[in-house]
Every structure is written in structure tokens, then in C-alpha cells.
């Protein structure tokens, strides 16, 4: 299970959210199937999901926030340990 940590900053915000790639895929509602997305489209979809997750968790719209993707704390942890 691969996890993503998204650092979110801008407009007085310095925060992060963490989620699994599987979670992002399950919430994806784009016009193309996930498997047909290019690498840059996948990165943008993950950033969009991170902004929406941040907005839900904090009760506010994401606005023009900068999102940087990193490996999450669950990356590299064997499935049996989760």
C-alpha cells in the first residue's frame, strides 16, 4: 500500500495531509479512467485530492494553495503490518 504525504502551504497555511493512493483512486471522478492518465495527470489528480481532503478536514476551501507530494509514512510498510 503506497501512501502519499501532501505538504500544503500558502495563504497563511502550513499543513499536510496523508492518504493512500488507493483512497485517491477510489474518489477520482475524472473524465478518463485512472489507468489511462499520464504521469502528470496522476500527479495533478493526487494534488487535487489532497486539497479536497485538506478542505474537508479543516472546514475551508483550499483556494490557491501550493501542494507538494512526498512519500507517506506508510510507504514501504509491508501490507501485513498495517
N, C-alpha and C positions, 0 to 999 in steps of 0.2 A: 504494500500500500504506500503510494507516494503522497507525501503531504507538501503543501506549499505554505510558506510564510510570506505574507504581503506586508511590506512596510508602507504605511500611508502617511503622507505629510503634506503640509501646505495649509494656508488659511488658519494658522494657529493650531493645527493638528499635528501631532507626532505620536502615531499609534501603529498597531499592527493587528492583523487577523491571521488565523491559521485554519486551513481546511485541507481535505484530501482532494486529489484530482477526481476521484470517483464522485465525490459530492458535487463538484463543479459541473461535471458531465451530466449528472442527473438533473441539474437545474438549468442546463443550457437550453435556450429556446431560439437558436439562430435559424437562418434560412437554409443552411446546408447541414447535413449530418456531421457530427463531430469528427468522424474518421476521415472526412474529405477536406478538413480545414488545413490550411498551410501552417507552417510553424509560427508565422507572425499572427495569423488569425487565432491560433490556440492561445498565444501569449495575451492577445487583446481580450479574448473571452475570459481568461483567468483573471486579468486585471479588472474587467467589468464585474465579475462575480465577487471579487474581493471588495470593490467599492460598495456593491449592494449588501454584502454581508456586514461591512462596517456600518452602513446606514441603518440596517435593521437593529444591530446591537446597540447603537448609540442614539436611536430615535431621531436621526437627522439625515438630510440629503447629503450625498457625497460631494457635490459641487465639482470644482476644478482641483481635485486633489491629485498629487503625484503618487503613483503606485509602483513599487519596485518588488519584483518577485524573487524569492530566495527559497532554498530547500528548507522544509519544515523540520520540526523536532522528531516527527515520526518517520522521516525518510531514513531508510537504512535499518529500521527496526524490523526484525522478522515478523511475519504475519502471526505466528503462534504466540508472540509476546504481547500482542495488542488485545 
